[in-house]
Structures are given as C-alpha cells and as structure tokens.
Amino acid sequence: MTFPHVRLEGDARERGRSYGEQAAERVRRSIAAYREVFRAYAGWNWETVTDHARAYIDPITRFDPAYLDEIAGIAEGADVDEADVLAINVRTEVMFAAKARDAKRRVGECSAFAVTSTRSAEGHTLIGQNWDWLLHSAQTVVVVEARQPDRPDYVTVVEAGLLAKTGMNSSGIGLVTNALVSGDDRGTPGVPYHVALRAILDADTISDAYAVLQRAARSSSANYLIAHRDGQAVNIEGAPGEFDALFLTFPDKGLLLHTNHFASGGHRGRDVGLWVMPDSPFRLERLREHLGGAPSLSLKDVRLALADHAGHPSGVCCHPDERWDRLEQGETVASVLMDLDERRMWIADGRPCTAPYRALDYGAFLSKPPGVPVPPA
C-alpha cells in the first residue's frame, strides 16, 4: 500500500476543490469512518456532530476565512456536504469534548522528534514522527503537495479531507505533532487543532509559527514540535485557551522528543492524556534511551528508534491491541522523517517495522523564497 499523492494549486477554494476531486473516495471514507467513531466515543449521532462542528465556523472565520474556503472546496470537489468536511476537521474537538473526554479510550497518538544541526551526523535539521491513530486511517491517508500564490508552498501527510498534519513548507518550517488531553478540553469552540496545524504550514519563520498559536483562543490541547532549516527548533505544548496556555521547551543538546503528555512542567492543570494514553511516558523514555546518549544522530538512528517494540503492542511502533474493541484499537499508520536542509521526506506507508521508507525529493517543489508568489503557468 502506498498513500496517494494529491497535487494542488490556485487560490484556497480552487485548492480545496482539487483536493476533494482527487481524493474523493478517501474523503468519503473518512466521513463514513468518523460517523462510527463519533457514535462510539461521544455517543453522538451525525446530526449532533455536524451541529457541534458548525459552532467552529465563527472562530475559524475570525482566525482566517481562507481555511473555510478550503473546506468548502474539498466538500464541493468530493461531492459531500460542507458540514461533513467541517466535522472531520474538528474530530479532535468532538472526540475529547464533554462525554468523549470521560470515556475510557486509550489510543496512542504519535512519538515525535527533532534533531538540530549541532547534533545531527550530517549537520542538517531533522524532524519526524510515528503517527499512531485509529485503524481506519490507514485507508484514508493522502500526501498533499500544495502550491499557494501568496503563502509558502507545503507538503503534508494527512487524513483525506483534513487540512493538515505532519509536514514541511517552502520557507523551511517542519512540523510534527502529538495529541494532548487536559482537564480543560471540553469542546469549547475556538481555533480547531487541525486548522492550527494548517496555519503553521503557512508560517515563514519559527517565531511566526509560534505567533500563529498565540493569535486566537485554541479549542483543544495539542503538542506542536516545530523546526526550521536555519537550525532552530521548539516544542510547544498547548492547553485550550490563548497565549498564556502555551508552554515552550527548547532542544537539549540539539534534541527534542515528545509523546502524548505534558512534559514541559509549564502546565499546572489535569493531564488527562496520562490516563487515556498511559503508554505515553514509556514511549518517551524509550526514545530517550535510543537517542539521548548518542553524540550525533543520523536518520538511520532515528529509524531504529521509531521501530522499537518495547511495551508491545503499545510501543513506539504501535500495533493493534486485540484486547480492545476494534474502534479503540490503534496502530502506527505512517512514519514520516524530514531533512529540512535537503527538503527531503521519507514516508513509511504503515508501521516502520515492516513498511519500507520511500524517499521523496522536494528540493525543487519547496524552493520558493518566503513571500514570493508562484509564477503563472
């Protein structure tokens, strides 16, 4: 299985429409899967889900209406209701809102790293992650390659129909992420998680990326590990709220690691992630054991760490746990590595213990200088 590539250009509505057309089957599959998931996690039927999703229209509009244009375009291109696409873009907010955050669900989601130029074997900035999520997502992932006329071009590995996940852009930004859950995650409408991820990929510098998260109240807890090819990197843990609910950590001897709990020491609230994803601290420790003591780190070192099975099946390389209901089972859906200096990405289309990494050279695609429009065709 190889994740399909979706290539976009034009304004926000045009990019969305092209996205929906090219990935129509997978978009519809995402919507169908989340109908089932939302019912199981939150006890909500689809009408309730879409009603809840509409509450995010105003916060997204005030944050940046272009993202709603993209969502509308995706729906048009895939021939589905716009509310359906909006609903899957707020899937985090639905799943951990109200009833959902009280459910005893334990799906691990992501082990992430960044290595700065001072620590990497080749002197390059490296960033990546294992993305662990629900089983259905192995059949919905796409690789979106987007050219934008007035913002950085970008590549993101994401569930079909969602705006963004892991990725990098033409300005040198690399982004990986982890789900977090705090006692403040109640589904209060604000900027949704996946909209914030998309906005980070529109940033030119690492401080611009930080400013994106400060710009408006965010609805959900999340972790954003961001690096730039100039050698900077930062980990930003966010609880729901505004700029004062963001907690920064910088590299320790050129290395940043993160999983699914608040680890910076800045968050003083209830860390629900330790309860719903109890494997998180153990995965983090395994990454430290693999990577923390090495004087320099290569992509080979990182690949070995991301294939680690200690704590199986809930290891860094995650396998389905058949003791749980199928809708509660998770696995490593994809493993993504990026060399920001070379503008190269490696994707394992599945668990990295068995799926080979394929190399993608975006040296030409992501060569647009910051703020320079794409030339007309």
Residue pairs with C-beta under 8 A, 6 or more apart in sequence:
1 138
1 349
1 350
2 349
2 358
3 141
3 142
3 143
3 157
3 334
3 347
3 349
4 22
4 23
4 26
4 142
4 143
5 142
5 143
5 144
5 145
6 18
6 19
6 22
6 23
6 142
6 143
6 144
6 145
7 18
7 22
7 145
7 146
8 14
8 15
8 18
8 19
8 144
8 145
8 146
8 147
9 15
9 18
9 146
9 147
9 148
9 374
10 18
10 149
11 69
11 149
12 66
12 67
12 69
12 70
12 73
13 69
13 70
13 72
13 73
14 73
15 70
15 73
15 146
15 148
16 69
16 70
16 71
16 72
16 73
16 74
16 75
16 76
16 77
17 73
17 74
17 76
17 77
18 73
18 77
19 70
19 73
19 74
19 77
19 144
20 27
20 73
20 74
20 75
20 76
20 77
20 78
20 79
20 80
20 85
20 161
21 77
21 78
22 77
23 78
23 142
23 160
23 161
24 77
24 78
24 79
26 139
26 140
26 141
26 142
26 160
26 161
27 74
27 78
27 80
27 85
27 160
27 161
28 78
28 80
29 136
29 139
29 140
29 160
30 88
30 137
30 140
30 159
30 160
30 161
30 162
31 80
31 84
31 85
31 87
31 88
31 161
33 134
33 136
33 137
33 140
34 49
34 87
34 88
34 91
35 46
35 49
36 327
37 91
37 95
37 134
37 136
37 327
38 44
38 46
38 49
38 87
38 91
38 94
38 95
39 45
40 325
40 327
40 328
41 94
41 95
41 100
41 103
41 105
41 327
42 49
42 94
42 95
42 97
42 98
42 99
42 100
42 103
43 99
44 52
44 94
44 99
46 87
49 87
49 94
50 81
50 83
50 84
50 86
50 87
52 87
52 90
52 93
52 94
52 97
52 187
53 83
53 86
53 87
53 89
53 90
53 94
54 83
54 86
55 189
56 86
56 90
56 93
56 189
56 190
56 192
56 219
57 68
57 86
58 189
59 189
59 190
59 191
59 192
59 216
59 217
59 219
60 67
60 68
60 191
60 192
60 195
61 68
62 216
63 191
63 195
63 199
63 215
63 216
64 195
64 199
67 163
67 195
67 198
67 199
70 163
70 198
71 82
71 85
71 86
71 89
71 163
72 82
72 85
74 85
74 161
75 81
75 82
75 84
75 85
76 82
78 85
78 161
85 161
87 94
88 159
88 161
88 162
89 161
89 162
89 163
89 192
89 194
89 195
90 192
90 194
90 219
91 162
91 194
92 179
92 192
92 193
92 194
92 220
92 222
93 187
93 189
93 192
93 193
93 219
93 220
94 100
94 187
96 181
96 185
96 187
96 220
96 221
97 185
97 186
97 187
98 186
98 187
100 187
101 181
101 185
101 186
101 272
104 276
105 276
105 328
106 276
106 277
106 278
106 279
106 324
106 328
107 132
107 133
107 134
107 276
107 277
107 328
107 329
107 330
108 132
108 259
108 260
108 277
108 279
108 280
108 283
108 314
108 318
108 330
109 131
109 132
109 133
109 178
109 179
109 260
109 277
109 330
110 129
110 130
110 131
110 132
110 176
110 177
110 178
110 179
110 259
110 260
111 129
111 130
111 132
111 178
111 257
111 258
111 259
111 283
111 284
111 287
111 306
111 316
112 127
112 128
112 129
112 130
112 176
112 177
112 178
112 223
112 225
112 257
112 258
112 259
113 126
113 127
113 128
113 129
113 176
113 225
113 255
113 256
113 257
113 258
113 287
113 291
113 302
113 305
114 125
114 126
114 127
114 174
114 176
114 225
114 227
114 233
114 235
114 251
114 255
114 256
115 125
115 126
115 127
115 254
115 255
115 256
115 291
115 297
115 302
116 125
116 227
116 231
116 232
116 233
116 251
116 254
116 255
117 123
117 124
117 125
117 231
117 254
117 341
118 231
118 253
118 254
119 251
119 253
119 254
119 255
119 296
119 297
120 126
120 254
120 296
120 297
120 298
121 296
121 297
121 298
121 301
122 298
123 341
124 229
124 339
124 340
124 341
124 342
125 174
125 227
125 228
125 229
125 230
125 231
125 233
125 339
125 340
125 341
126 227
126 297
126 299
126 302
126 337
126 338
126 339
126 340
127 168
127 174
127 175
127 176
127 225
127 227
127 233
127 337
127 338
127 340
128 166
128 176
128 302
128 306
128 335
128 336
128 337
128 338
128 346
129 166
129 176
129 177
129 178
129 225
129 306
129 335
129 336
130 306
130 316
130 317
130 318
130 332
130 334
130 335
130 352
131 157
131 165
131 166
131 332
131 333
131 334
131 335
131 336
132 318
132 330
132 331
132 332
132 333
133 159
133 330
133 331
133 333
134 327
134 329
134 330
135 320
135 326
135 329
135 330
135 331
137 159
137 333
138 331
138 333
138 350
140 159
140 160
140 161
141 157
141 158
141 159
141 160
141 333
141 334
141 349
142 157
142 158
142 159
142 160
143 155
143 156
143 157
143 347
143 360
144 154
144 155
144 156
144 157
144 158
144 164
144 167
145 154
145 155
145 362
145 365
146 153
146 154
146 155
146 156
147 153
147 374
148 154
148 202
148 374
149 373
149 374
150 373
151 202
152 169
152 170
152 171
152 173
152 201
152 202
152 203
152 204
152 368
152 370
153 169
153 170
153 365
153 366
153 368
153 374
154 164
154 167
154 168
154 169
154 170
154 201
154 202
154 366
155 167
155 168
155 169
155 345
155 360
155 362
155 365
155 366
156 164
156 165
156 166
156 167
156 197
156 198
156 201
157 165
157 166
157 167
157 334
157 336
157 347
158 164
158 165
158 166
158 167
159 165
162 194
163 194
163 195
163 197
163 198
164 175
164 194
164 197
164 198
164 200
164 201
165 177
165 194
165 197
166 175
166 176
166 177
166 336
167 174
167 175
167 201
168 174
168 175
168 201
168 338
168 340
168 343
168 345
168 362
168 366
169 201
169 202
169 203
169 366
170 365
170 366
170 367
170 368
170 369
170 370
171 203
171 204
171 205
171 370
172 228
172 229
172 230
172 340
173 200
173 201
173 203
173 204
173 205
173 206
173 209
173 226
173 227
173 228
174 226
174 227
174 228
174 229
174 338
174 340
175 197
175 200
175 201
175 209
175 224
175 225
175 226
176 225
176 336
177 197
177 222
177 223
177 224
177 225
178 222
178 223
178 225
178 258
178 259
178 260
179 221
179 222
179 223
179 260
179 273
179 277
180 221
180 222
180 223
180 237
180 238
180 239
180 260
180 261
180 262
180 271
180 273
181 221
181 271
181 272
181 273
181 276
181 277
182 221
182 239
182 240
182 262
182 267
182 269
182 270
182 271
182 272
182 273
183 269
183 270
183 272
184 221
184 239
184 240
184 241
184 269
184 270
185 220
185 221
185 240
185 272
186 240
187 219
188 219
188 240
189 219
190 216
190 217
190 218
190 219
190 220
190 240
191 199
191 215
191 216
191 217
191 218
191 219
192 219
192 220
193 218
193 219
193 220
193 222
196 212
196 213
196 218
196 222
196 224
197 224
199 212
200 209
200 212
200 213
200 224
200 226
202 212
203 209
203 211
203 212
204 370
204 371
205 228
205 370
206 226
206 227
206 228
206 230
206 232
206 233
206 234
209 224
209 226
210 226
210 234
210 236
210 246
210 248
213 224
213 236
213 238
213 243
213 246
214 242
214 243
214 246
216 242
217 240
217 241
217 242
218 238
218 240
218 241
218 242
218 245
219 240
220 240
221 237
221 238
221 239
221 240
221 273
222 238
223 235
223 236
223 237
223 238
223 258
223 260
224 235
224 236
224 238
225 233
225 234
225 235
225 236
225 256
225 258
226 233
226 234
226 235
226 236
227 233
227 234
227 256
227 340
228 340
229 340
229 341
229 343
233 250
233 251
233 256
234 248
234 249
234 250
234 256
235 248
235 249
235 250
235 256
235 258
235 264
236 246
236 247
236 248
237 246
237 247
237 248
237 249
237 262
237 263
237 264
237 266
237 267
238 245
238 246
238 247
239 245
239 262
239 267
239 269
247 262
247 264
247 265
247 266
247 267
248 264
248 266
249 256
249 263
249 264
250 256
255 291
255 292
255 297
257 284
257 287
257 288
257 291
257 292
258 284
259 277
259 280
259 281
259 283
259 284
259 287
260 273
260 277
260 280
260 283
261 271
261 273
261 274
261 277
261 280
261 281
261 284
262 271
262 273
263 284
273 280
274 280
274 281
279 311
279 314
279 315
282 310
282 311
282 314
283 311
283 314
283 315
283 316
286 305
286 308
286 310
286 311
286 315
286 316
287 305
287 308
287 316
290 301
290 304
290 305
290 308
291 297
291 301
291 302
291 305
294 301
299 337
299 339
299 346
302 337
303 335
303 337
303 352
303 357
305 316
306 316
306 317
306 335
306 352
307 316
307 317
307 352
307 353
308 315
308 316
308 317
309 315
309 316
309 317
309 319
309 353
310 316
312 319
313 319
313 320
313 321
314 321
317 332
317 351
317 352
317 353
318 330
318 331
318 332
318 351
319 331
319 332
319 351
320 329
320 330
320 331
321 329
321 330
322 329
331 351
332 350
332 351
332 352
333 350
334 347
334 348
334 349
334 350
335 347
335 348
335 351
335 352
335 355
335 357
336 345
336 346
336 347
336 348
337 345
337 346
337 357
338 344
338 345
338 346
339 345
342 361
342 363
343 361
343 362
343 363
343 365
343 366
343 367
344 359
344 360
344 361
344 362
344 363
345 359
345 360
345 362
346 357
346 358
346 359
346 360
347 357
347 358
347 360
348 355
348 356
348 357
348 358
349 355
349 358
368 374
